Amino acid sequence: MTQISKKTPPQITKNRIYFSKETERRVFFYMTLIMLAAGIISKLF
């Protein structure tokens, strides 16, 4: 099941960028997949 939610732009306040919880989770999920793939590739070669 996927939920369709409104896309809100990141808020910028005093040189800091605030993302929604959904965006943060998605970024860390993809970063984890990239690190997993990099680890597997480095073990193979």
C-alpha positions, 0 to 999 in steps of 0.5 A, a space after each residue: 500500500 502506498 499513500 499519496 500525500 501532498 508534496 511540500 517543499 523543504 523549509 529553509 530557516 537560518 541556513 538549515 533545511 527542514 524536510 518532511 518525515 517521508 522525504 527523510 525516510 526515503 533519502 535514508 532508504 536509498 542511501 542504505 541501498 546504495 551503501 549495501 550495493 557498494 559493500 557487495 561490489 567491494 567484496 566481489 572485487 
